[in-house]
Amino acid sequence: MTQQEIQTILEKQRNYFATGATLPISARISALKKLQSYIKEHEQEISDALAADLGKSKFEGYMCEIGLVLGEIAYMIKHTKKFARNEKKLSCPANYVASSFIKKSPYGAVLIMSPWNYPFLLTIEPLVDAISAGNTVIAKPSAYSPNTTKVIEKLINECFAPEYVAIVTGGRAENTHLLEQEFDYIFFTGSQTVGREVMRKAAEKLIPVTLELGGKSPCIVDKTANIALAAKRIVWGKFLNCGQTCVAPDYILCHESVKEKLIAELKKQIEAQFGKAPLENKSYGKIINQKHFDRVSSLIDKSKVVHGGATDAAAQRIEPTVMDNVTWEDTVMQQEIFGPVLPILAYKTEDEIFSTVNSRNKPLALYIFTSDKKLAKKVLAQCAFGGGCINDTIVHLATNNMGFGGVGESGMGAYHGKIGFDTFSHKKSIVDKKTWIDVNLRYQPYSKLKEAVMRIFI
């Protein structure tokens, strides 16, 4: 799509927004219900697309994408009216007599750029929040997940008029054209490298942004942890979607006294969850494309593999792989892995946890497995990260009642539920001053008496 075509779509959306058509709560809820019905009716088609792009089983596709989207839609249908209400605030004495409130208004024309690893979820869920808040939207899915993009394109074209919600497909050229436009808000999910470019282009036009990025998310395993349960939950979270999850545990930081026991349990759990031959498991996904398959494969140091390590280039599959005796000098620790490779590092003292985590870029997620409540509390207080879990992985992003987002290098801003509604809303501070009385205190001429009274109230 050309830059002129994109500009034309955006102009139509601006004109549509100016009519006020997106503002009534009833219109927003109606749009969400239409989207909800379409997804339910076309669930199999969406599931098939996810399987074609990422090898996702029907169960995983629903659990991690379709189901989460439907949950967000149902939540927003139920709560949009409440979220959109004015928030009453106390007026200060200097504003006697007045009522004060926060008015939530949609930004206007919003751009949502989504990645390939959860292509349906990470396109439609922010779209739901943006619609709930009363915006128009242009969605740009990833070119790396073409089957899901086709399904999303069909969904958007059948559910919405293009002046309300439109889709732009394509690759880098289209991304470049989109970032040249004057959007009112940009919501981007993807890599830090592209995120920096998005923010740079947005800064040129002073466009506010939400950046959902990634990073090397640590998984701390303390000596007091329930090792068997920790291994079970780590294996599930790490190898979900073949490791291509932005909040997957990127590496384990394990107390040296329980490392061997943890490795043994990880091996048991990989076999229990994926079988003795994971590359033959039809419910185990695949790497998105050859480029990423080659990149992830190059991170595997055969001399440090203690489990897995086998690959199938033709099917773009890599076994769930565990590496031991890893250091920060190893290639696997120089970048976010974003694949089914799990390195293990050991620590001796509690202080090493904080020096390891806090000396590096702020991760999107942090997980700690421990029975020591004081340690868990200390880690949460002293380590900077987007969000996380105590004694589990991944699941913190599945609740509508809490926001999901990063901090520092792992992103800025958040969404889900009310926080998602607020992300796509500008909060106007309003003072409604009454006309039946007007205190002369602020008006000239000034006097010592006025100054004395002013100092009482201000």
C-alpha positions as a Markdown table, in Angstrom:
| # | Residue | x | y | z |
|---|---|---|---|---|
| 1 | Met | 0.0 | 0.0 | 0.0 |
| 2 | Thr | 1.3 | 3.4 | -0.9 |
| 3 | Gln | 1.9 | 6.3 | 1.4 |
| 4 | Gln | -0.9 | 8.2 | -0.4 |
| 5 | Glu | -3.4 | 5.4 | 0.1 |
| 6 | Ile | -2.5 | 5.2 | 3.8 |
| 7 | Gln | -2.9 | 8.9 | 4.1 |
| 8 | Thr | -6.3 | 8.7 | 2.5 |
| 9 | Ile | -7.5 | 6.1 | 5.0 |
| 10 | Leu | -6.3 | 8.2 | 7.9 |
| 11 | Glu | -8.0 | 11.3 | 6.6 |
| 12 | Lys | -11.3 | 9.4 | 6.3 |
| 13 | Gln | -10.9 | 8.2 | 9.8 |
| 14 | Arg | -10.2 | 11.7 | 11.1 |
| 15 | Asn | -13.4 | 12.9 | 9.3 |
| 16 | Tyr | -15.4 | 10.0 | 10.8 |
| 17 | Phe | -14.1 | 10.7 | 14.3 |
| 18 | Ala | -15.0 | 14.3 | 13.9 |
| 19 | Thr | -18.6 | 13.4 | 13.4 |
| 20 | Gly | -18.7 | 12.0 | 17.0 |
| 21 | Ala | -19.8 | 8.6 | 15.8 |
| 22 | Thr | -17.3 | 6.7 | 18.0 |
| 23 | Leu | -18.3 | 8.6 | 21.2 |
| 24 | Pro | -21.6 | 7.0 | 22.3 |
| 25 | Ile | -21.0 | 4.1 | 24.7 |
| 26 | Ser | -23.7 | 2.2 | 22.9 |
| 27 | Ala | -21.8 | 2.4 | 19.6 |
| 28 | Arg | -18.6 | 1.2 | 21.2 |
| 29 | Ile | -20.3 | -1.8 | 22.9 |
| 30 | Ser | -22.2 | -2.6 | 19.6 |
| 31 | Ala | -18.8 | -2.7 | 17.8 |
| 32 | Leu | -17.3 | -5.0 | 20.5 |
| 33 | Lys | -20.3 | -7.3 | 20.3 |
| 34 | Lys | -20.0 | -7.6 | 16.5 |
| 35 | Leu | -16.3 | -8.4 | 16.9 |
| 36 | Gln | -17.1 | -11.0 | 19.6 |
| 37 | Ser | -19.7 | -12.7 | 17.4 |
| 38 | Tyr | -17.4 | -12.8 | 14.4 |
| 39 | Ile | -14.5 | -14.4 | 16.4 |
| 40 | Lys | -16.8 | -17.1 | 17.9 |
| 41 | Glu | -18.2 | -17.9 | 14.5 |
| 42 | His | -14.8 | -18.1 | 12.9 |
| 43 | Glu | -12.8 | -19.7 | 15.7 |
| 44 | Gln | -11.7 | -22.7 | 13.6 |
| 45 | Glu | -10.5 | -20.4 | 10.8 |
| 46 | Ile | -8.4 | -18.4 | 13.3 |
| 47 | Ser | -7.1 | -21.6 | 14.9 |
| 48 | Asp | -6.0 | -23.0 | 11.5 |
| 49 | Ala | -4.2 | -19.8 | 10.6 |
| 50 | Leu | -2.3 | -19.9 | 13.9 |
| 51 | Ala | -1.4 | -23.5 | 13.2 |
| 52 | Ala | -0.1 | -22.6 | 9.8 |
| 53 | Asp | 2.0 | -19.8 | 10.9 |
| 54 | Leu | 3.4 | -21.1 | 14.3 |
| 55 | Gly | 2.4 | -24.7 | 14.5 |
| 56 | Lys | 0.0 | -23.9 | 17.4 |
| 57 | Ser | -2.4 | -26.6 | 18.5 |
| 58 | Lys | -6.0 | -25.8 | 18.7 |
| 59 | Phe | -5.8 | -26.0 | 22.5 |
| 60 | Glu | -2.8 | -23.6 | 22.7 |
| 61 | Gly | -4.3 | -21.3 | 20.1 |
| 62 | Tyr | -7.5 | -20.9 | 22.2 |
| 63 | Met | -5.7 | -20.7 | 25.5 |
| 64 | Cys | -3.1 | -18.1 | 24.5 |
| 65 | Glu | -4.8 | -16.1 | 21.8 |
| 66 | Ile | -8.5 | -16.6 | 20.9 |
| 67 | Gly | -9.7 | -17.2 | 24.5 |
| 68 | Leu | -7.8 | -14.2 | 25.9 |
| 69 | Val | -9.2 | -11.9 | 23.2 |
| 70 | Leu | -12.8 | -13.1 | 23.9 |
| 71 | Gly | -12.1 | -12.6 | 27.6 |
| 72 | Glu | -11.0 | -9.0 | 27.0 |
| 73 | Ile | -14.0 | -8.3 | 24.8 |
| 74 | Ala | -16.4 | -9.6 | 27.4 |
| 75 | Tyr | -14.7 | -7.6 | 30.1 |
| 76 | Met | -14.9 | -4.4 | 28.1 |
| 77 | Ile | -18.5 | -4.9 | 27.1 |
| 78 | Lys | -19.3 | -5.2 | 30.8 |
| 79 | His | -17.2 | -2.3 | 32.0 |
| 80 | Thr | -16.9 | 0.3 | 29.2 |
| 81 | Lys | -19.8 | 2.4 | 30.5 |
| 82 | Lys | -18.2 | 2.5 | 34.0 |
| 83 | Phe | -14.7 | 3.2 | 32.7 |
| 84 | Ala | -16.0 | 6.1 | 30.5 |
| 85 | Arg | -17.7 | 7.9 | 33.4 |
| 86 | Asn | -16.3 | 11.2 | 34.7 |
| 87 | Glu | -14.2 | 10.9 | 37.8 |
| 88 | Lys | -15.3 | 13.4 | 40.4 |
| 89 | Lys | -12.5 | 15.2 | 42.3 |
| 90 | Leu | -12.5 | 17.5 | 45.3 |
| 91 | Ser | -12.1 | 21.2 | 44.4 |
| 92 | Cys | -9.5 | 23.2 | 46.2 |
| 93 | Pro | -10.6 | 26.1 | 48.4 |
| 94 | Ala | -9.2 | 28.6 | 45.8 |
| 95 | Asn | -11.8 | 27.3 | 43.4 |
| 96 | Tyr | -14.8 | 28.0 | 45.6 |
| 97 | Val | -17.5 | 27.4 | 44.4 |
| 98 | Ala | -17.0 | 24.7 | 41.7 |
| 99 | Ser | -17.1 | 21.0 | 40.9 |
| 100 | Ser | -14.1 | 19.3 | 39.5 |
| 101 | Phe | -13.8 | 16.1 | 37.5 |
| 102 | Ile | -11.7 | 14.1 | 35.0 |
| 103 | Lys | -13.2 | 13.7 | 31.6 |
| 104 | Lys | -11.9 | 10.7 | 29.6 |
| 105 | Ser | -11.8 | 11.4 | 25.9 |
| 106 | Pro | -10.5 | 9.2 | 23.0 |
| 107 | Tyr | -7.3 | 10.3 | 21.4 |
| 108 | Gly | -8.7 | 10.1 | 17.9 |
| 109 | Ala | -6.9 | 8.2 | 15.2 |
| 110 | Val | -4.8 | 5.4 | 16.6 |
| 111 | Leu | -2.2 | 3.2 | 15.0 |
| 112 | Ile | -1.7 | -0.4 | 16.4 |
| 113 | Met | 1.4 | -2.2 | 15.1 |
| 114 | Ser | 1.6 | -5.9 | 16.2 |
| 115 | Pro | 4.2 | -8.7 | 16.0 |
| 116 | Trp | 4.2 | -12.2 | 14.7 |
| 117 | Asn | 4.6 | -14.4 | 17.8 |
| 118 | Tyr | 1.0 | -13.9 | 19.1 |
| 119 | Pro | -0.4 | -12.4 | 15.9 |
| 120 | Phe | -4.1 | -12.6 | 16.7 |
| 121 | Leu | -3.9 | -11.7 | 20.4 |
| 122 | Leu | -1.5 | -8.8 | 20.1 |
| 123 | Thr | -3.4 | -7.2 | 17.2 |
| 124 | Ile | -7.0 | -7.7 | 18.4 |
| 125 | Glu | -6.6 | -7.2 | 22.2 |
| 126 | Pro | -5.3 | -3.6 | 21.9 |
| 127 | Leu | -7.8 | -3.0 | 19.2 |
| 128 | Val | -10.6 | -3.9 | 21.7 |
| 129 | Asp | -9.2 | -1.4 | 24.2 |
| 130 | Ala | -8.9 | 1.3 | 21.6 |
| 131 | Ile | -12.5 | 0.8 | 20.4 |
| 132 | Ser | -13.8 | 0.7 | 24.0 |
| 133 | Ala | -12.1 | 4.1 | 24.5 |
| 134 | Gly | -13.8 | 5.5 | 21.4 |
| 135 | Asn | -11.0 | 5.8 | 18.9 |
| 136 | Thr | -10.7 | 4.9 | 15.2 |
| 137 | Val | -7.9 | 2.5 | 14.4 |
| 138 | Ile | -5.5 | 1.4 | 11.7 |
| 139 | Ala | -4.1 | -2.0 | 12.5 |
| 140 | Lys | -0.8 | -3.2 | 11.0 |
| 141 | Pro | -0.1 | -6.9 | 11.7 |
| 142 | Ser | 3.3 | -8.5 | 11.0 |
| 143 | Ala | 4.2 | -9.7 | 7.5 |
| 144 | Tyr | 5.9 | -12.8 | 9.2 |
| 145 | Ser | 2.5 | -14.4 | 10.1 |
| 146 | Pro | 0.8 | -14.2 | 6.7 |
| 147 | Asn | -2.0 | -16.7 | 7.4 |
| 148 | Thr | -3.1 | -15.0 | 10.6 |
| 149 | Thr | -2.8 | -11.6 | 8.9 |
| 150 | Lys | -5.2 | -12.8 | 6.2 |
| 151 | Val | -7.7 | -13.8 | 8.8 |
| 152 | Ile | -7.4 | -10.5 | 10.7 |
| 153 | Glu | -7.8 | -8.6 | 7.4 |
| 154 | Lys | -11.0 | -10.5 | 6.7 |
| 155 | Leu | -12.3 | -9.9 | 10.2 |
| 156 | Ile | -11.7 | -6.2 | 10.2 |
| 157 | Asn | -13.1 | -5.7 | 6.7 |
| 158 | Glu | -16.3 | -7.6 | 7.6 |
| 159 | Cys | -16.8 | -6.1 | 11.1 |
| 160 | Phe | -15.9 | -2.5 | 10.5 |
| 161 | Ala | -16.2 | 0.3 | 7.9 |
| 162 | Pro | -12.7 | 1.4 | 6.9 |
| 163 | Glu | -13.3 | 4.9 | 8.2 |
| 164 | Tyr | -13.7 | 3.3 | 11.7 |
| 165 | Val | -11.2 | 0.4 | 11.7 |
| 166 | Ala | -8.9 | -0.4 | 8.8 |
| 167 | Ile | -6.0 | -2.7 | 8.2 |
| 168 | Val | -2.7 | -2.1 | 6.4 |
| 169 | Thr | -0.8 | -5.2 | 5.4 |
| 170 | Gly | 2.7 | -5.5 | 4.0 |
| 171 | Gly | 6.2 | -5.2 | 5.3 |
| 172 | Arg | 8.9 | -2.5 | 6.0 |
| 173 | Ala | 7.7 | -0.1 | 3.3 |
| 174 | Glu | 4.2 | 0.0 | 4.8 |
| 175 | Asn | 5.6 | 0.4 | 8.3 |
| 176 | Thr | 7.7 | 3.4 | 7.1 |
| 177 | His | 4.7 | 5.0 | 5.4 |
| 178 | Leu | 2.6 | 4.6 | 8.5 |
| 179 | Leu | 5.2 | 6.2 | 10.7 |
| 180 | Glu | 5.2 | 9.2 | 8.5 |
| 181 | Gln | 1.5 | 9.9 | 9.2 |
| 182 | Glu | 0.1 | 12.2 | 11.9 |
| 183 | Phe | -1.6 | 9.7 | 14.2 |
| 184 | Asp | -3.0 | 10.8 | 17.6 |
| 185 | Tyr | -1.5 | 7.7 | 19.3 |
| 186 | Ile | 0.7 | 4.8 | 18.4 |
| 187 | Phe | 0.6 | 1.4 | 20.1 |
| 188 | Phe | 3.6 | -0.8 | 19.2 |
| 189 | Thr | 4.4 | -4.3 | 20.2 |
| 190 | Gly | 7.7 | -5.8 | 19.0 |
| 191 | Ser | 11.5 | -5.7 | 19.2 |
| 192 | Gln | 13.5 | -3.0 | 21.0 |
| 193 | Thr | 15.3 | -2.2 | 17.8 |
| 194 | Val | 12.0 | -1.4 | 15.9 |
| 195 | Gly | 10.6 | 0.2 | 19.0 |
| 196 | Arg | 13.4 | 2.8 | 19.1 |
| 197 | Glu | 12.6 | 3.7 | 15.5 |
| 198 | Val | 8.8 | 4.0 | 16.3 |
| 199 | Met | 9.6 | 6.2 | 19.2 |
| 200 | Arg | 12.0 | 8.3 | 17.1 |
| 201 | Lys | 9.4 | 8.9 | 14.4 |
| 202 | Ala | 6.7 | 9.6 | 16.9 |
| 203 | Ala | 8.9 | 12.1 | 18.8 |
| 204 | Glu | 9.3 | 14.1 | 15.6 |
| 205 | Lys | 5.5 | 14.7 | 15.6 |
| 206 | Leu | 5.1 | 14.6 | 19.4 |
| 207 | Ile | 2.8 | 11.6 | 19.1 |
| 208 | Pro | 2.3 | 9.7 | 22.4 |
| 209 | Val | 3.2 | 6.1 | 22.3 |
| 210 | Thr | 2.9 | 2.8 | 24.2 |
| 211 | Leu | 5.8 | 0.4 | 23.5 |
| 212 | Glu | 5.5 | -3.2 | 24.4 |
| 213 | Leu | 9.0 | -4.6 | 23.9 |
| 214 | Gly | 10.9 | -7.5 | 25.6 |
| 215 | Gly | 14.3 | -8.3 | 27.1 |
| 216 | Lys | 16.0 | -11.1 | 29.0 |
| 217 | Ser | 13.5 | -12.0 | 31.7 |
| 218 | Pro | 15.1 | -13.8 | 34.6 |
| 219 | Cys | 13.6 | -16.8 | 36.5 |
| 220 | Ile | 15.1 | -17.0 | 40.0 |
| 221 | Val | 15.0 | -20.4 | 41.7 |
| 222 | Asp | 15.8 | -20.1 | 45.4 |
| 223 | Lys | 17.0 | -23.0 | 47.6 |
| 224 | Thr | 13.7 | -23.0 | 49.4 |
| 225 | Ala | 11.6 | -23.5 | 46.2 |
| 226 | Asn | 9.4 | -26.4 | 45.5 |
| 227 | Ile | 11.8 | -27.7 | 42.8 |
| 228 | Ala | 9.4 | -30.2 | 41.2 |
| 229 | Leu | 6.6 | -27.7 | 40.8 |
| 230 | Ala | 9.0 | -24.9 | 39.8 |
| 231 | Ala | 10.3 | -27.1 | 37.0 |
| 232 | Lys | 6.8 | -28.0 | 35.8 |
| 233 | Arg | 5.8 | -24.3 | 35.6 |
| 234 | Ile | 9.1 | -23.1 | 34.1 |
| 235 | Val | 8.9 | -25.7 | 31.3 |
| 236 | Trp | 5.4 | -24.7 | 30.5 |
| 237 | Gly | 6.1 | -21.0 | 30.4 |
| 238 | Lys | 9.5 | -21.3 | 28.6 |
| 239 | Phe | 8.5 | -23.6 | 25.8 |
| 240 | Leu | 5.0 | -22.3 | 25.3 |
| 241 | Asn | 4.7 | -21.2 | 21.6 |
| 242 | Cys | 8.1 | -22.8 | 21.1 |
| 243 | Gly | 9.7 | -20.2 | 23.3 |
| 244 | Gln | 8.5 | -17.3 | 21.2 |
| 245 | Thr | 6.9 | -15.4 | 24.0 |
| 246 | Cys | 8.0 | -11.9 | 25.1 |
| 247 | Val | 7.5 | -12.8 | 28.8 |
| 248 | Ala | 9.0 | -16.3 | 28.6 |
| 249 | Pro | 11.7 | -17.0 | 31.2 |
| 250 | Asp | 14.8 | -16.1 | 29.2 |
| 251 | Tyr | 17.2 | -17.7 | 31.7 |
| 252 | Ile | 17.2 | -19.4 | 35.1 |
| 253 | Leu | 19.2 | -17.9 | 37.9 |
| 254 | Cys | 19.4 | -20.8 | 40.3 |
| 255 | His | 20.9 | -21.3 | 43.8 |
| 256 | Glu | 23.9 | -23.6 | 43.4 |
| 257 | Ser | 22.7 | -26.0 | 46.1 |
| 258 | Val | 19.6 | -27.0 | 44.1 |
| 259 | Lys | 20.8 | -26.6 | 40.5 |
| 260 | Glu | 21.4 | -30.3 | 39.8 |
| 261 | Lys | 18.0 | -31.2 | 41.3 |
| 262 | Leu | 16.4 | -28.5 | 39.2 |
| 263 | Ile | 18.0 | -29.8 | 36.0 |
| 264 | Ala | 16.9 | -33.3 | 36.7 |
| 265 | Glu | 13.3 | -32.1 | 37.2 |
| 266 | Leu | 13.4 | -29.9 | 34.1 |
| 267 | Lys | 14.3 | -33.0 | 32.1 |
| 268 | Lys | 11.5 | -35.0 | 33.6 |
| 269 | Gln | 9.0 | -32.2 | 32.9 |
| 270 | Ile | 10.1 | -31.7 | 29.3 |
| 271 | Glu | 9.5 | -35.4 | 28.6 |
| 272 | Ala | 6.2 | -35.3 | 30.6 |
| 273 | Gln | 4.9 | -32.3 | 28.7 |
| 274 | Phe | 6.3 | -32.9 | 25.2 |
| 275 | Gly | 7.2 | -36.6 | 25.1 |
| 276 | Lys | 10.4 | -38.4 | 24.4 |
| 277 | Ala | 10.5 | -37.1 | 20.8 |
| 278 | Pro | 9.3 | -33.4 | 21.0 |
| 279 | Leu | 10.1 | -32.9 | 17.3 |
| 280 | Glu | 7.4 | -35.4 | 16.5 |
| 281 | Asn | 4.8 | -33.9 | 18.9 |
| 282 | Lys | 2.1 | -32.3 | 16.8 |
| 283 | Ser | 1.1 | -30.0 | 19.7 |
| 284 | Tyr | 4.6 | -28.5 | 19.9 |
| 285 | Gly | 5.0 | -25.4 | 17.8 |
| 286 | Lys | 7.6 | -24.3 | 15.3 |
| 287 | Ile | 9.9 | -21.3 | 14.8 |
| 288 | Ile | 8.2 | -18.7 | 12.7 |
| 289 | Asn | 10.6 | -18.7 | 9.7 |
| 290 | Gln | 14.0 | -19.8 | 8.5 |
| 291 | Lys | 15.7 | -16.6 | 9.6 |
| 292 | His | 14.7 | -17.0 | 13.2 |
| 293 | Phe | 15.3 | -20.8 | 13.1 |
| 294 | Asp | 18.9 | -20.1 | 12.1 |
| 295 | Arg | 19.3 | -17.4 | 14.7 |
| 296 | Val | 18.0 | -19.5 | 17.6 |
| 297 | Ser | 19.9 | -22.6 | 16.4 |
| 298 | Ser | 23.2 | -20.6 | 16.5 |
| 299 | Leu | 22.6 | -19.8 | 20.2 |
| 300 | Ile | 22.9 | -23.5 | 21.1 |
| 301 | Asp | 26.4 | -24.5 | 22.4 |
| 302 | Lys | 26.4 | -28.3 | 22.1 |
| 303 | Ser | 29.1 | -28.6 | 24.7 |
| 304 | Lys | 26.8 | -27.0 | 27.3 |
| 305 | Val | 23.5 | -28.8 | 26.3 |
| 306 | Val | 22.3 | -31.1 | 29.1 |
| 307 | His | 18.9 | -31.8 | 27.5 |
| 308 | Gly | 17.5 | -31.5 | 23.9 |
| 309 | Gly | 19.5 | -29.6 | 21.3 |
| 310 | Ala | 18.2 | -31.5 | 18.3 |
| 311 | Thr | 16.7 | -29.5 | 15.4 |
| 312 | Asp | 14.6 | -30.1 | 12.2 |
| 313 | Ala | 15.4 | -27.4 | 9.7 |
| 314 | Ala | 12.8 | -28.6 | 7.2 |
| 315 | Ala | 10.0 | -28.3 | 9.8 |
| 316 | Gln | 11.7 | -25.3 | 11.5 |
| 317 | Arg | 11.5 | -27.0 | 14.8 |
| 318 | Ile | 14.0 | -27.0 | 17.7 |
| 319 | Glu | 13.7 | -29.3 | 20.7 |
| 320 | Pro | 13.2 | -27.9 | 24.2 |
| 321 | Thr | 16.8 | -27.4 | 25.1 |
| 322 | Val | 18.5 | -26.8 | 28.5 |
| 323 | Met | 22.0 | -25.5 | 28.7 |
| 324 | Asp | 24.2 | -25.6 | 31.9 |
| 325 | Asn | 27.4 | -23.9 | 33.0 |
| 326 | Val | 26.4 | -20.8 | 31.0 |
| 327 | Thr | 28.1 | -17.5 | 31.6 |
| 328 | Trp | 27.3 | -14.0 | 30.4 |
| 329 | Glu | 30.0 | -14.2 | 27.9 |
| 330 | Asp | 28.2 | -17.0 | 26.0 |
| 331 | Thr | 26.3 | -16.0 | 22.8 |
| 332 | Val | 23.0 | -17.2 | 24.2 |
| 333 | Met | 23.3 | -14.5 | 26.9 |
| 334 | Gln | 24.0 | -11.6 | 24.5 |
| 335 | Gln | 20.4 | -11.2 | 23.2 |
| 336 | Glu | 16.8 | -12.1 | 24.0 |
| 337 | Ile | 16.6 | -15.8 | 23.0 |
| 338 | Phe | 12.9 | -15.8 | 21.9 |
| 339 | Gly | 13.1 | -19.6 | 21.2 |
| 340 | Pro | 13.1 | -22.9 | 23.1 |
| 341 | Val | 16.6 | -22.6 | 24.6 |
| 342 | Leu | 16.9 | -22.3 | 28.4 |
| 343 | Pro | 20.3 | -21.4 | 29.9 |
| 344 | Ile | 20.9 | -21.9 | 33.6 |
| 345 | Leu | 23.2 | -19.7 | 35.6 |
| 346 | Ala | 24.0 | -20.4 | 39.3 |
| 347 | Tyr | 24.4 | -18.0 | 42.2 |
| 348 | Lys | 25.8 | -18.5 | 45.7 |
| 349 | Thr | 24.6 | -15.5 | 47.7 |
| 350 | Glu | 21.4 | -13.5 | 47.8 |
| 351 | Asp | 23.3 | -10.3 | 46.9 |
| 352 | Glu | 24.2 | -12.0 | 43.5 |
| 353 | Ile | 20.5 | -12.0 | 42.6 |
| 354 | Phe | 20.3 | -8.3 | 42.8 |
| 355 | Ser | 23.7 | -7.6 | 41.2 |
| 356 | Thr | 22.9 | -9.9 | 38.3 |
| 357 | Val | 19.4 | -8.5 | 37.6 |
| 358 | Asn | 20.0 | -4.8 | 38.4 |
| 359 | Ser | 23.2 | -4.5 | 36.4 |
| 360 | Arg | 21.4 | -5.2 | 33.2 |
| 361 | Asn | 18.6 | -3.8 | 31.1 |
| 362 | Lys | 15.2 | -3.8 | 32.9 |
| 363 | Pro | 13.4 | -7.0 | 31.8 |
| 364 | Leu | 9.7 | -7.2 | 30.7 |
| 365 | Ala | 9.1 | -10.0 | 33.3 |
| 366 | Leu | 10.7 | -11.5 | 36.4 |
| 367 | Tyr | 9.8 | -14.8 | 38.1 |
| 368 | Ile | 10.9 | -16.0 | 41.4 |
| 369 | Phe | 10.3 | -19.5 | 42.9 |
| 370 | Thr | 10.8 | -19.5 | 46.6 |
| 371 | Ser | 9.1 | -20.4 | 49.9 |
| 372 | Asp | 11.0 | -17.4 | 51.5 |
| 373 | Lys | 8.4 | -14.6 | 51.7 |
| 374 | Lys | 11.0 | -12.1 | 52.8 |
| 375 | Leu | 13.2 | -12.8 | 49.8 |
| 376 | Ala | 10.2 | -12.6 | 47.4 |
| 377 | Lys | 9.2 | -9.2 | 48.9 |
| 378 | Lys | 12.8 | -8.0 | 48.7 |
| 379 | Val | 13.1 | -9.0 | 45.0 |
| 380 | Leu | 9.9 | -7.3 | 44.1 |
| 381 | Ala | 11.0 | -4.1 | 45.9 |
| 382 | Gln | 14.6 | -3.9 | 44.7 |
| 383 | Cys | 14.5 | -5.3 | 41.1 |
| 384 | Ala | 13.1 | -3.2 | 38.2 |
| 385 | Phe | 10.9 | -5.1 | 35.7 |
| 386 | Gly | 7.6 | -4.9 | 33.9 |
| 387 | Gly | 5.6 | -7.5 | 35.8 |
| 388 | Gly | 5.9 | -11.1 | 36.9 |
| 389 | Cys | 5.0 | -13.9 | 39.2 |
| 390 | Ile | 5.9 | -15.5 | 42.5 |
| 391 | Asn | 6.1 | -19.3 | 42.0 |
| 392 | Asp | 4.7 | -19.3 | 38.5 |
| 393 | Thr | 5.4 | -17.9 | 35.0 |
| 394 | Ile | 3.5 | -16.0 | 32.3 |
| 395 | Val | 0.1 | -16.0 | 34.0 |
| 396 | His | 0.3 | -12.4 | 35.2 |
| 397 | Leu | -0.6 | -11.2 | 31.8 |
| 398 | Ala | -3.8 | -13.2 | 31.7 |
| 399 | Thr | -5.9 | -11.0 | 34.0 |
| 400 | Asn | -8.1 | -8.1 | 32.9 |
| 401 | Asn | -7.9 | -6.5 | 36.3 |
| 402 | Met | -4.2 | -5.7 | 36.0 |
| 403 | Gly | -2.2 | -3.9 | 33.4 |
| 404 | Phe | 0.5 | -5.5 | 31.4 |
| 405 | Gly | 3.6 | -3.6 | 30.2 |
| 406 | Gly | 7.3 | -3.0 | 30.5 |
| 407 | Val | 9.7 | -0.5 | 32.0 |
| 408 | Gly | 12.8 | 1.1 | 30.7 |
| 409 | Glu | 14.3 | -0.9 | 27.8 |
| 410 | Ser | 11.4 | -3.4 | 28.0 |
| 411 | Gly | 8.8 | -0.8 | 27.1 |
| 412 | Met | 6.5 | 2.0 | 28.4 |
| 413 | Gly | 2.9 | 2.1 | 29.1 |
| 414 | Ala | 0.5 | -0.8 | 29.7 |
| 415 | Tyr | -2.9 | -2.2 | 28.7 |
| 416 | His | -5.6 | -4.8 | 29.6 |
| 417 | Gly | -9.0 | -3.9 | 31.0 |
| 418 | Lys | -9.3 | -0.5 | 32.6 |
| 419 | Ile | -5.7 | 0.3 | 32.2 |
| 420 | Gly | -6.1 | -0.5 | 28.5 |
| 421 | Phe | -9.1 | 1.9 | 28.3 |
| 422 | Asp | -7.1 | 4.6 | 30.0 |
| 423 | Thr | -4.1 | 4.0 | 27.7 |
| 424 | Phe | -6.2 | 5.0 | 24.7 |
| 425 | Ser | -7.9 | 7.9 | 26.5 |
| 426 | His | -6.8 | 11.4 | 27.3 |
| 427 | Lys | -7.8 | 12.5 | 30.7 |
| 428 | Lys | -9.0 | 16.1 | 30.7 |
| 429 | Ser | -9.0 | 17.9 | 34.1 |
| 430 | Ile | -12.1 | 20.1 | 34.2 |
| 431 | Val | -13.3 | 22.7 | 36.7 |
| 432 | Asp | -17.0 | 23.6 | 36.5 |
| 433 | Lys | -17.1 | 27.0 | 38.1 |
| 434 | Lys | -20.5 | 28.2 | 39.4 |
| 435 | Thr | -21.9 | 31.6 | 38.3 |
| 436 | Trp | -24.2 | 32.4 | 41.3 |
| 437 | Ile | -21.2 | 33.7 | 43.3 |
| 438 | Asp | -17.9 | 35.3 | 42.4 |
| 439 | Val | -15.2 | 35.9 | 45.0 |
| 440 | Asn | -13.2 | 39.0 | 44.3 |
| 441 | Leu | -10.0 | 37.7 | 46.0 |
| 442 | Arg | -8.0 | 37.0 | 42.8 |
| 443 | Tyr | -8.9 | 40.2 | 41.0 |
| 444 | Gln | -6.9 | 43.5 | 41.1 |
| 445 | Pro | -6.6 | 45.8 | 42.9 |
| 446 | Tyr | -4.6 | 43.7 | 45.4 |
| 447 | Ser | -4.4 | 44.6 | 49.1 |
| 448 | Lys | -2.8 | 43.3 | 52.3 |
| 449 | Leu | -6.1 | 42.0 | 53.4 |
| 450 | Lys | -6.5 | 40.0 | 50.2 |
| 451 | Glu | -3.0 | 38.7 | 50.5 |
| 452 | Ala | -3.6 | 37.6 | 54.1 |
| 453 | Val | -6.8 | 35.8 | 53.1 |
| 454 | Met | -5.1 | 34.2 | 50.0 |
| 455 | Arg | -2.4 | 32.8 | 52.3 |
| 456 | Ile | -5.0 | 31.0 | 54.3 |
| 457 | Phe | -6.4 | 29.2 | 51.3 |
| 458 | Ile | -3.4 | 28.7 | 49.1 |
